[in-house]
Amino acid sequence: MDEVMDWIRHRLQTFVALISIWGTLLFCAYAILDYEADQCHYRDIRGFDEVLGKTGWCRVL
């Protein structure tokens, strides 16, 4: 019975660790995209689009 509980505990710890890692990666991806979107927005306000054209993430966002 102890072996089963150890196996369940190990799998649960692995699952929690993977969820934490994925949560961190998703947060970082969101932060990067949000930052890039803000940069594109400021570029539009400043008129850089007309001079330089949209490049990089600005085309995607």
N, C-alpha and C positions, 0 to 999 in steps of 0.2 A: 504494500500500500504506500509505503514511503517513496518507492521508486516512481510510482504514478504521480504523486504530489510533486516530487522534484521535477519530473518531466513537464507537468502543467505549469509550475512556477517558472521554469526556464523558458518555456514557450511564451508565457505572458510577459516576462521581462523583455524578450526579443521583440515581441509585438509592440510594446510600449516604446522601446528604443527606436524601432523603425518609424512609428507614427511621429515621434518627436523629431527625427531627422527630416522626414517629409514635410512636417509643419514648418521647420526652419527654412528648408529650401523654398517652399511656397512663399513664405514671408519675404525672403530675399528677392525672389523673382518679382513679386508684387512691388517691392520697394524700388527695384531697378526700373521697372516699366513705368512706375509713377514718376520717378525722377526724370526719365527720358521724355515722358509726356509733358512734364512741366517745362523742360528745356525747349521742346518744340513750340509750346504755347508762347513762351517768352520770345522765341525767334519770330513768331508771327507778329507779335506786338511791336517788336523793334524794326520790322520790315526786312529782316535778313532773308526771308524767303524770296523776295523779289530780286535781291542782289546775288545770292548764292544758290538759290533753288533748294528744294527739300533733299536732304541726304540722310542716310542711315536710318535710324528708328523713325524719323519724322514721316517717312513714306509709309511705314507700317501703321503708325499711330495716327 
